[in-house]
């Protein structure tokens, strides 16, 4: 019995020794930690490490890209598609008070397990309800109904979407649906979505809708209950752990194929930025990635106004006078007769590491006015142009005067050309007349000689006849 017990204990001990080794190996093989958003507070100039596979930060004013990660790779946008859907509706001046009756396609043409607000076929809501439900709650049936209201059907609306995206400058975008539900042929890039957002932010109504925290759809013809809606963007909700005080609005998105997507816009110290996150594994990481990127960009970029103290008087001595504008309309006239101006608030968005004392400024005047633009000021740093702004004039009818001067010069040149041609024609005609005159003189001379010969012959004959009869 003791021998069997000893054997049993020995076996148990061997198993105890072996099992931890085996468990460790298995853990190492199947257990991998999820990546986290990583910021570097000890080195604020270092960009954060992101979870998202594609991202971009763009200046909302100029379109300058401050950060990008795979921003030109085609990705599925999911519900951030609705940014363009709502923008197109607003640009078509839809009547917010108009009533829309939900169609069967709008209700049953979307996946029932996707985000909806529970509308039914025949239910009547306003266009305003559709717009806000589309952006605030990301309601897919509302985006569908809004597209039908604007274009008649989904195919026609998709055409509008693709045409508008191309006008905005999107190169790698193709939309099929107004709500972003998955389709293999429905794709875009982080860069293109930033461009679309930049365009949308020019519309104040869009800004208001995208920053709305909650909205209530009132009772309809089919229900007496109201539908309170809360914005899915947690970065604008102070009650959420992902709240970011500088974020002013945005749009969330998710499908299994797209992963999490997120567009937000934020403003700090006069600098407004657009951040687009795509193909991110986890909504919380889309928020943490966005916040990390905003911290990095706001900490490292600032506006520099190179023309704050600019005046043309300080530039005159170094400005060439070998051009029509300065010779004819500036240096030769009293300065009160022509007003040259630039935008002294013109700003360059620069990394804070840039030595602004090394930025070179070059003033160039054109030979001809172009809609009262007389020239430009360009800025270079380390041999590369980093910006430019036009030189304009508020002098009334300046470009008209210059155009008239050009026309006068052209007219004078034309008359000179005509004069040369006329002179040549005159010379040819004169030569022909001279030849004709010589011919006539020669002919008259010949006739005279012949006449004289006839007369002499006649006289000789007459003399012979007189001698004969005598």
C-alpha positions as CSV (number, residue, x, y, z in Angstrom):
1,X,0.0,0.0,0.0
2,X,2.8,2.4,0.9
3,X,4.6,1.5,-2.3
4,X,1.5,2.3,-4.4
5,X,1.1,5.6,-2.5
6,X,4.7,6.5,-3.1
7,X,4.2,5.7,-6.8
8,X,1.1,7.9,-6.9
9,X,2.8,10.8,-5.2
10,X,5.7,10.6,-7.6
11,X,3.4,10.7,-10.6
12,X,1.5,13.6,-9.1
13,X,4.8,15.5,-8.4
14,X,5.9,15.0,-12.0
15,X,2.7,16.2,-13.4
16,X,2.9,19.3,-11.1
17,X,6.4,20.0,-12.4
18,X,5.4,19.6,-16.1
19,X,2.0,21.4,-16.1
20,X,3.3,25.0,-15.4
21,X,5.8,24.8,-18.2
22,X,3.1,23.6,-20.6
23,X,0.6,26.4,-19.4
24,X,3.3,29.0,-19.8
25,X,3.9,28.0,-23.4
26,X,0.2,27.9,-24.2
27,X,-0.2,31.4,-22.7
28,X,2.6,32.7,-24.7
29,X,1.1,31.3,-27.9
30,X,-2.6,32.3,-27.5
31,X,-2.5,35.3,-25.2
32,X,-1.5,38.6,-26.8
33,X,-2.1,42.0,-25.2
34,X,-4.3,44.4,-27.1
35,X,-2.3,47.5,-28.3
36,X,-3.0,50.7,-26.5
37,X,-2.9,54.3,-27.5
38,X,0.5,55.5,-26.3
39,X,1.4,59.2,-25.7
40,X,4.9,60.5,-24.8
41,X,4.5,63.3,-22.3
42,X,8.2,63.3,-21.6
43,X,8.8,63.9,-25.3
44,X,5.8,66.0,-26.5
45,X,7.4,66.4,-30.0
46,X,7.0,62.6,-30.5
47,X,3.8,61.6,-32.2
48,X,1.6,59.0,-30.3
49,X,1.4,55.4,-31.2
50,X,-2.1,54.6,-32.4
51,X,-4.4,51.6,-32.4
52,X,-6.1,52.7,-35.6
53,X,-4.7,51.4,-38.8
54,X,-5.4,54.7,-40.6
55,X,-5.7,58.3,-39.3
56,X,-5.2,61.9,-40.2
57,X,-5.2,65.3,-38.6
58,X,-5.9,68.3,-41.0
59,X,-6.1,72.0,-40.4
60,X,-9.8,72.9,-41.0
61,X,-8.9,76.3,-42.5
62,X,-6.1,75.5,-45.0
63,X,-6.3,71.7,-45.4
64,X,-2.7,71.4,-44.3
65,X,-1.9,67.8,-43.0
66,X,-0.3,67.8,-39.5
67,X,-0.3,64.1,-39.0
68,X,-1.1,61.0,-41.1
69,X,-1.0,57.3,-40.9
70,X,-2.0,55.3,-43.9
71,X,-4.3,58.2,-44.8
72,X,-4.4,57.3,-48.5
73,X,-5.3,53.6,-48.0
74,X,-8.8,52.7,-49.0
75,X,-11.0,51.8,-46.0
76,X,-14.7,51.2,-45.3
77,X,-16.1,54.3,-43.7
78,X,-19.2,52.9,-42.0
79,X,-21.5,55.6,-40.6
80,X,-19.1,58.6,-41.1
81,X,-20.5,58.3,-44.6
82,X,-23.5,60.2,-43.3
83,X,-21.3,63.4,-43.1
84,X,-21.6,63.7,-46.9
85,X,-25.3,62.6,-46.9
86,X,-26.3,65.4,-44.6
87,X,-24.0,67.9,-46.4
88,X,-25.7,67.2,-49.7
89,X,-29.1,67.5,-48.2
90,X,-28.2,70.9,-46.7
91,X,-26.7,72.0,-50.0
92,X,-29.9,71.2,-51.7
93,X,-31.7,73.6,-49.4
94,X,-34.1,71.1,-48.0
95,X,-37.1,72.5,-46.1
96,X,-36.7,71.4,-42.5
97,X,-40.4,71.7,-42.0
98,X,-41.4,69.5,-44.9
99,X,-43.1,66.2,-44.1
100,X,-41.6,62.9,-45.3
101,X,-43.5,59.6,-45.3
102,X,-41.3,56.6,-44.6
103,X,-41.2,54.2,-47.6
104,X,-41.0,50.5,-47.5
105,X,-37.5,50.7,-48.9
106,X,-36.4,53.0,-46.2
107,X,-37.7,50.7,-43.5
108,X,-36.9,47.3,-45.0
109,X,-34.0,48.2,-47.2
110,X,-31.6,48.5,-44.2
111,X,-30.4,45.8,-41.9
112,X,-32.7,45.3,-39.0
113,X,-29.9,44.8,-36.5
114,X,-28.2,48.1,-37.4
115,X,-28.7,51.4,-35.7
116,X,-32.4,52.6,-36.1
117,X,-34.9,54.8,-34.2
118,X,-37.8,52.5,-34.8
119,X,-39.8,54.2,-37.5
120,X,-42.4,52.3,-39.5
121,X,-43.7,52.2,-43.1
122,X,-46.1,55.2,-43.6
123,X,-44.8,57.0,-40.5
124,X,-44.5,60.8,-41.1
125,X,-41.6,62.8,-39.8
126,X,-40.1,66.1,-40.8
127,X,-36.9,66.6,-42.8
128,X,-35.4,68.1,-39.7
129,X,-36.1,64.9,-37.8
130,X,-34.4,62.9,-40.5
131,X,-31.3,65.1,-40.6
132,X,-30.8,65.2,-36.9
133,X,-31.5,61.5,-36.4
134,X,-29.0,60.7,-39.2
135,X,-26.2,62.7,-37.6
136,X,-27.0,62.5,-33.8
137,X,-28.3,58.9,-33.5
138,X,-26.8,57.6,-36.8
139,X,-30.2,56.2,-37.8
140,X,-29.8,54.2,-41.0
141,X,-33.5,54.3,-42.0
142,X,-33.5,58.1,-41.6
143,X,-30.4,58.4,-43.9
144,X,-32.1,56.2,-46.5
145,X,-35.3,58.3,-46.3
146,X,-33.3,61.6,-46.5
147,X,-31.6,60.3,-49.7
148,X,-34.9,59.4,-51.2
149,X,-36.3,62.8,-50.4
150,X,-33.4,64.6,-52.0
151,X,-32.8,62.5,-55.1
152,X,-35.8,60.2,-55.5
153,X,-33.9,56.9,-55.1
154,X,-30.7,55.6,-53.6
155,X,-28.9,55.1,-56.9
156,X,-29.5,58.8,-57.9
157,X,-28.3,59.9,-54.5
158,X,-25.2,57.8,-54.7
159,X,-24.4,59.6,-58.0
160,X,-24.8,62.9,-56.2
161,X,-22.5,61.7,-53.5
162,X,-19.7,60.6,-55.9
163,X,-20.0,63.8,-58.0
164,X,-19.8,66.0,-54.9
165,X,-16.8,64.0,-53.5
166,X,-15.0,64.5,-56.7
167,X,-15.7,68.2,-56.7
168,X,-14.3,68.4,-53.2
169,X,-11.1,66.7,-54.4
170,X,-11.5,63.1,-53.3
171,X,-9.4,60.7,-55.4
172,X,-10.0,57.4,-53.7
173,X,-13.6,57.5,-52.8
174,X,-16.7,55.7,-54.1
175,X,-20.0,55.6,-52.3
176,X,-23.0,53.3,-52.8
177,X,-25.2,53.9,-49.8
178,X,-26.2,57.0,-47.9
179,X,-25.8,55.3,-44.5
180,X,-22.5,53.5,-44.9
181,X,-23.8,50.0,-44.3
182,X,-21.3,47.6,-45.7
183,X,-20.8,47.2,-49.5
184,X,-17.6,46.0,-51.1
185,X,-17.7,49.0,-53.5
186,X,-18.3,51.5,-50.8
187,X,-15.0,52.9,-49.7
188,X,-12.9,56.0,-49.0
189,X,-9.7,57.1,-47.2
190,X,-8.9,59.0,-44.1
191,X,-7.6,61.9,-46.2
192,X,-10.7,62.0,-48.4
193,X,-13.0,62.0,-45.4
194,X,-11.0,64.9,-43.9
195,X,-11.5,66.8,-47.1
196,X,-15.3,66.1,-47.0
197,X,-15.4,67.2,-43.4
198,X,-13.4,70.4,-44.2
199,X,-16.0,71.2,-46.8
200,X,-18.9,70.4,-44.5
201,X,-17.6,72.7,-41.8
202,X,-18.1,75.6,-44.1
203,X,-21.8,75.1,-43.5
204,X,-22.9,76.5,-40.2
205,X,-26.0,74.4,-40.0
206,X,-23.8,71.2,-40.4
207,X,-21.6,72.5,-37.5
208,X,-24.6,72.9,-35.3
209,X,-26.0,69.5,-36.1
210,X,-22.7,67.7,-35.7
211,X,-22.2,69.3,-32.3
212,X,-25.7,68.6,-31.0
213,X,-25.6,66.4,-27.9
214,X,-29.3,65.3,-27.9
215,X,-32.4,65.8,-30.0
216,X,-36.0,64.6,-29.6
217,X,-38.2,63.4,-32.4
218,X,-41.7,64.5,-31.5
219,X,-44.8,62.3,-31.7
220,X,-45.9,61.2,-35.2
221,X,-49.0,60.0,-37.0
222,X,-48.3,56.4,-35.8
223,X,-47.2,57.0,-32.2
224,X,-47.8,59.5,-29.4
225,X,-44.4,58.8,-27.9
226,X,-41.5,61.0,-28.4
227,X,-38.1,59.6,-29.3
228,X,-35.2,61.2,-27.4
229,X,-31.9,60.7,-29.2
230,X,-28.3,61.1,-27.8
231,X,-25.2,61.7,-29.8
232,X,-23.0,58.6,-30.1
233,X,-19.9,60.8,-30.1
234,X,-18.7,60.5,-26.5
235,X,-16.0,63.2,-26.9
236,X,-18.7,66.0,-26.7
237,X,-20.5,64.6,-23.7
238,X,-19.1,65.9,-20.4
239,X,-20.6,62.9,-18.6
240,X,-18.5,60.5,-20.6
241,X,-15.0,59.3,-19.7
242,X,-13.9,60.1,-23.2
243,X,-15.0,63.7,-23.1
244,X,-12.5,66.2,-24.7
245,X,-13.1,69.8,-23.8
246,X,-12.0,71.2,-27.1
247,X,-14.0,68.8,-29.3
248,X,-16.9,70.7,-30.9
249,X,-18.6,67.8,-32.9
250,X,-18.2,64.7,-34.9
251,X,-19.6,61.5,-36.2
252,X,-19.0,57.8,-35.2
253,X,-19.2,54.7,-37.3
254,X,-18.9,50.9,-37.0
255,X,-19.5,47.8,-39.0
256,X,-17.7,44.4,-38.6
257,X,-15.8,45.0,-41.9
258,X,-15.0,48.6,-41.3
259,X,-14.1,48.3,-37.6
260,X,-14.6,51.6,-35.6
261,X,-14.4,54.9,-37.5
262,X,-14.6,58.4,-36.1
263,X,-14.6,61.9,-37.3
264,X,-14.2,64.8,-34.9
265,X,-13.3,68.5,-35.1
266,X,-11.8,70.5,-32.2
267,X,-10.6,74.0,-31.7
268,X,-8.1,75.5,-29.3
269,X,-6.4,78.9,-29.2
270,X,-7.9,79.8,-32.6
271,X,-6.6,76.6,-34.3
272,X,-9.3,74.3,-35.6
273,X,-8.3,70.7,-36.5
274,X,-10.1,67.8,-38.1
275,X,-9.3,64.3,-37.0
276,X,-10.4,61.1,-38.8
277,X,-9.8,57.6,-37.4
278,X,-10.5,54.5,-39.6
279,X,-10.2,50.8,-39.1
280,X,-9.8,51.0,-35.4
281,X,-10.3,47.8,-33.2
282,X,-12.4,49.2,-30.5
283,X,-14.5,52.4,-30.0
284,X,-12.6,53.4,-26.9
285,X,-9.4,53.3,-28.8
286,X,-10.9,55.5,-31.5
287,X,-11.5,58.1,-28.8
288,X,-8.1,57.7,-27.1
289,X,-6.3,57.9,-30.5
290,X,-8.2,61.1,-31.4
291,X,-7.5,62.7,-28.0
292,X,-3.8,61.8,-28.3
293,X,-3.5,63.2,-31.8
294,X,-5.2,66.4,-30.7
295,X,-2.8,66.8,-27.7
296,X,0.2,66.2,-30.0
297,X,-0.9,68.6,-32.7
298,X,-2.1,71.4,-30.4
299,X,1.2,71.1,-28.4
300,X,3.4,71.2,-31.5
301,X,1.7,73.5,-34.0
302,X,0.9,77.1,-33.9
303,X,-0.1,80.0,-36.2
304,X,2.6,82.4,-37.3
305,X,1.6,85.7,-38.9
306,X,4.5,86.9,-41.0
307,X,2.7,90.1,-42.3
308,X,1.6,91.5,-38.9
309,X,3.9,94.5,-39.2
310,X,4.2,94.6,-43.0
311,X,4.1,97.8,-45.0
312,X,4.9,98.5,-48.7
313,X,6.9,101.5,-47.8
314,X,9.5,99.3,-46.1
315,X,9.6,97.1,-49.2
316,X,9.9,99.8,-51.8
317,X,13.7,100.1,-51.8
318,X,14.2,96.5,-52.5
319,X,11.4,96.1,-55.0
320,X,12.1,96.0,-58.8
321,X,10.6,98.8,-60.9
322,X,10.9,96.9,-64.1
323,X,7.2,96.1,-64.4
324,X,4.1,97.8,-65.7
325,X,2.3,98.0,-62.4
326,X,5.0,99.8,-60.5
327,X,6.0,102.0,-63.4
328,X,2.6,103.0,-64.6
329,X,0.4,102.7,-61.5
330,X,2.5,103.0,-58.4
331,X,6.0,104.6,-58.4
332,X,5.0,107.2,-61.1
333,X,1.8,108.2,-59.2
334,X,1.0,109.7,-55.9
335,X,0.4,106.8,-53.4
336,X,-3.0,108.2,-52.6
337,X,-4.1,107.3,-56.2
338,X,-3.4,103.5,-55.7
339,X,-3.9,101.4,-52.6
340,X,-1.8,98.2,-52.4
341,X,-2.9,95.9,-49.6
342,X,-2.2,92.4,-48.2
343,X,-3.9,90.4,-45.6
344,X,-1.9,91.2,-42.5
345,X,-3.8,88.4,-40.6
346,X,-2.4,85.8,-43.1
347,X,-1.1,82.9,-41.0
348,X,1.2,80.0,-41.6
349,X,0.6,76.9,-39.5
350,X,4.0,75.8,-38.4
351,X,5.6,73.3,-36.1
352,X,6.9,75.1,-33.1
353,X,10.4,73.9,-33.8
354,X,10.6,76.1,-36.9
355,X,12.9,79.1,-36.5
356,X,10.6,81.9,-37.9
357,X,13.6,84.2,-38.2
358,X,14.8,82.0,-41.1
359,X,11.6,82.4,-43.1
360,X,12.3,84.4,-46.2
361,X,9.7,86.8,-47.7
362,X,9.6,87.6,-51.4
363,X,7.4,90.3,-53.0
364,X,6.5,89.8,-56.7
365,X,4.4,92.1,-58.8
366,X,2.6,91.0,-62.0
367,X,2.8,92.8,-65.3
368,X,-1.0,92.7,-65.5
369,X,-3.7,93.0,-62.9
370,X,-5.8,89.9,-62.5
371,X,-9.1,90.9,-61.0
372,X,-7.4,93.5,-58.8
373,X,-4.7,91.1,-57.8
374,X,-1.5,92.8,-58.5
375,X,1.1,90.3,-57.3
376,X,1.9,88.0,-54.4
377,X,4.1,87.6,-51.4
378,X,5.7,84.1,-51.0
379,X,7.4,82.6,-48.0
380,X,10.2,80.1,-48.1
381,X,11.9,78.0,-45.4
382,X,15.0,76.0,-46.0
383,X,14.6,76.6,-49.7
384,X,11.0,75.3,-49.9
385,X,7.9,77.5,-50.4
386,X,5.6,77.2,-47.4
387,X,3.0,79.7,-48.2
388,X,1.8,82.6,-50.3
389,X,-0.8,85.4,-50.2
390,X,-1.9,87.9,-52.9
391,X,-1.2,91.6,-53.2
392,X,-4.5,93.3,-54.0
393,X,-5.8,96.8,-54.6
394,X,-8.9,98.6,-53.5
395,X,-8.4,101.4,-55.9
396,X,-11.7,101.7,-57.9
397,X,-11.6,100.4,-61.4
398,X,-7.8,99.7,-61.2
399,X,-7.9,96.5,-63.2
400,X,-10.3,98.2,-65.6
401,X,-7.9,101.1,-66.1
402,X,-5.1,98.7,-66.7
403,X,-7.2,96.6,-69.1
404,X,-8.1,99.8,-71.0
405,X,-4.4,100.7,-71.1
406,X,-3.7,97.2,-72.5
407,X,-6.5,97.6,-75.0
408,X,-5.1,101.0,-76.0
409,X,-1.6,99.4,-76.4
410,X,-3.1,96.6,-78.4
411,X,-5.1,99.0,-80.5
412,X,-2.0,101.1,-81.1
413,X,-0.1,98.1,-82.1
414,X,-2.9,97.0,-84.4
415,X,-2.9,100.3,-86.2
416,X,0.8,100.2,-86.6
417,X,0.5,96.8,-88.2
418,X,-2.3,98.1,-90.4
419,X,-0.1,101.1,-91.3
420,X,2.7,98.8,-92.3
421,X,0.5,96.7,-94.5
422,X,-1.1,99.8,-96.1
423,X,2.4,101.2,-96.8
424,X,3.4,98.1,-98.5
425,X,0.2,98.0,-100.5
426,X,0.8,101.7,-101.4
427,X,4.3,100.9,-102.5
428,X,3.1,98.1,-104.8
429,X,0.3,100.3,-106.2
430,X,2.8,103.2,-106.7
431,X,5.1,100.9,-108.5
432,X,2.3,99.6,-110.7
433,X,1.2,103.2,-111.4
434,X,4.8,104.1,-112.3
435,X,5.0,101.2,-114.7
436,X,1.7,102.1,-116.2
437,X,2.8,105.8,-116.6
438,X,6.0,104.7,-118.3
439,X,4.0,102.4,-120.5
440,X,1.6,105.2,-121.5
441,X,4.6,107.6,-122.1
442,X,6.3,105.0,-124.2
443,X,3.1,104.3,-126.1
444,X,2.5,108.1,-126.7
445,X,6.1,108.4,-127.9
446,X,5.7,105.6,-130.3
447,X,2.5,107.0,-131.6
448,X,4.1,110.4,-132.1
449,X,7.1,108.9,-133.9
450,X,4.7,106.9,-136.2
451,X,2.6,110.0,-136.8
452,X,5.7,112.0,-137.7
453,X,6.8,109.3,-140.1
454,X,3.4,109.3,-141.8
455,X,3.5,113.1,-142.1
456,X,7.0,113.0,-143.7
457,X,6.0,110.3,-146.1
458,X,2.9,112.2,-147.0
459,X,4.9,115.4,-147.7
460,X,7.4,113.6,-149.8
461,X,4.6,112.0,-151.9
462,X,2.9,115.3,-152.3
463,X,6.1,117.0,-153.4
464,X,6.7,114.4,-156.1
465,X,3.2,114.8,-157.3
466,X,3.6,118.6,-157.5
467,X,6.8,118.3,-159.5
468,X,5.1,115.9,-161.9
469,X,2.2,118.2,-162.8
470,X,4.4,121.2,-163.0
